[in-house]
Amino acid sequence: MIIPYSKIVGLPIADLQNERNIGSVREVIFNPECDVVGFMLRPVLWELQSNKIVTSDAVLSLNRDGLSIGKDEDVADVSEMVRLKGIFSHRLFGVNQKVVSRSGEQIGTVYDYFIESTTFAITKFCVRNLWRERIIPIKEIIGFETNKIIIKDNDSTIDASETVPESAVAVE
């Protein structure tokens, strides 16, 4: 199932072992290969620190109803996650990142993206500027810089008004 980022943020995170809601998704973090590596947690209990993360390895399921983990020990402090330090320094959060072509043309700003719920791979970015909305397939991305996504120069982006992915699920 493909789920838009905009529908993932705010989803509840369930600890199945203790049968309780431990919080909700505050942010989705991905690496330069466009694989989701973690979900920032907005805790339910005020005494918990807000710099907690659930890595994608700990997620048992992600669907339109929420994100499930096996036990509350699967939640870690961001400072303990060595492999995430580089990702945080590049600010790869997707939404509100500028998108430019290799030649420097300003394409727009990311306002949403699609995540495959079983592999946690990002499949497409939704980008808009004042005049146009586009869907940028992952294969068009060359690389990332701080707060910037660089795509190929050819115009192989898809006008967002023309299509919606077949496997996209309307989540309400």
C-alpha positions in Angstrom: 0.0 0.0 0.0 1.3 3.5 -0.8 0.5 6.1 1.8 1.2 9.8 1.5 3.4 11.5 4.0 0.6 13.9 4.8 -1.5 11.0 6.0 1.3 9.4 8.1 2.1 12.5 10.2 -0.3 12.4 13.1 -1.0 8.6 12.9 -0.9 6.9 16.3 2.0 4.6 17.3 0.9 1.5 19.1 3.1 -0.6 21.4 1.6 -4.1 20.8 3.3 -5.8 23.7 1.8 -3.5 26.3 -1.4 -2.8 24.2 -1.1 1.0 24.4 -0.8 4.1 22.3 2.7 5.6 23.0 2.2 8.7 20.8 1.9 9.8 17.2 4.1 10.3 14.2 5.6 13.8 14.4 8.0 13.5 11.4 9.3 11.0 8.9 13.1 10.7 8.4 14.6 9.2 5.2 18.1 8.7 3.9 19.7 9.8 0.6 18.6 6.6 -1.0 15.0 7.6 -0.3 14.4 4.8 2.2 12.5 5.8 5.4 14.8 5.1 8.3 12.6 6.4 11.2 9.6 8.1 12.6 9.9 11.0 15.1 7.6 10.4 18.0 5.2 12.9 19.5 4.6 11.2 22.9 1.2 10.9 24.6 2.7 11.3 28.1 4.0 14.8 28.9 6.9 13.4 30.9 8.5 11.7 27.9 11.1 13.6 26.0 10.1 14.6 22.5 13.4 13.6 20.9 12.4 10.0 20.5 12.4 8.0 17.4 11.1 4.6 16.1 13.4 3.2 13.5 11.8 1.6 10.4 13.4 -1.7 11.5 11.2 -1.7 14.6 8.0 -1.1 12.8 5.8 -4.2 12.5 3.1 -2.5 10.3 2.2 0.8 8.8 -1.3 1.4 7.4 -4.0 4.0 7.3 -4.9 3.3 11.0 -1.5 3.8 12.5 2.0 2.5 13.0 2.7 -0.6 15.2 5.8 -1.6 17.1 6.5 -4.7 19.1 7.4 -3.1 22.4 8.2 0.2 23.9 11.9 -0.6 24.0 11.8 -0.1 20.2 11.6 3.7 20.9 15.1 5.2 21.2 16.5 8.6 21.9 17.6 10.4 18.7 21.1 11.1 20.2 21.7 7.3 20.6 21.1 6.7 16.9 24.5 7.0 15.4 23.4 6.2 11.8 20.8 9.0 12.0 23.3 11.8 12.9 24.4 12.3 9.3 20.8 12.2 8.0 19.8 14.9 10.5 22.7 17.1 9.4 21.5 17.0 5.8 17.9 17.8 6.9 16.3 15.2 4.8 12.7 15.6 5.8 11.2 16.0 2.3 8.4 18.5 2.9 9.3 22.1 2.3 12.6 21.2 0.6 13.4 23.1 -2.5 13.6 21.1 -5.8 16.1 22.3 -8.4 17.3 20.8 -11.7 20.9 19.9 -12.2 21.3 23.1 -14.3 19.9 25.2 -11.4 16.3 25.7 -12.6 13.9 26.2 -9.6 11.3 23.5 -9.9 9.3 24.1 -6.7 8.9 23.0 -3.2 8.0 19.5 -1.9 4.5 19.5 -0.3 4.0 15.8 0.0 5.5 12.4 -0.9 4.4 8.8 -1.2 5.8 5.9 0.9 5.4 2.2 0.2 4.2 0.8 3.5 6.0 -2.5 3.5 9.4 -1.5 2.2 9.4 2.1 3.5 10.7 3.3 0.2 9.7 6.7 -1.1 8.2 6.4 -4.6 7.4 9.9 -5.6 7.7 13.5 -4.4 4.9 16.0 -5.0 6.2 19.4 -5.8 4.6 22.8 -6.6 5.4 26.3 -7.4 3.1 29.2 -8.1 2.0 27.9 -11.5 2.2 24.2 -11.5 2.1 21.0 -9.4 4.3 18.1 -10.4 5.0 14.5 -9.3 8.7 13.6 -9.4 9.5 9.9 -9.6 12.4 8.8 -7.5 14.4 7.8 -10.6 14.7 11.5 -11.5 16.5 12.4 -8.3 20.2 12.9 -8.6 21.0 13.9 -5.0 20.4 15.9 -1.9 21.9 18.9 -0.4 20.9 20.7 2.8 17.2 21.6 2.3 17.5 20.9 -1.4 16.6 18.0 -3.8 18.4 17.9 -7.2 16.7 16.3 -10.1 17.7 15.5 -13.7 17.4 18.3 -16.3 14.9 16.6 -18.6 11.3 17.3 -18.0 10.1 13.8 -17.2 8.1 15.0 -14.2 4.4 14.3 -14.3 1.8 17.1 -14.1 0.1 16.3 -10.8 -3.3 17.1 -12.2 -2.9 14.3 -14.8 -2.5 11.3 -12.6 -2.7 9.7 -9.2 -0.7 6.5 -8.5 -2.8 3.4 -9.0 -1.8 1.9 -5.7 -2.5 5.1 -3.8 -5.0 4.7 -1.0 -7.5 7.3 -0.2 -7.0 7.8 3.6 -9.6 9.7 5.4 
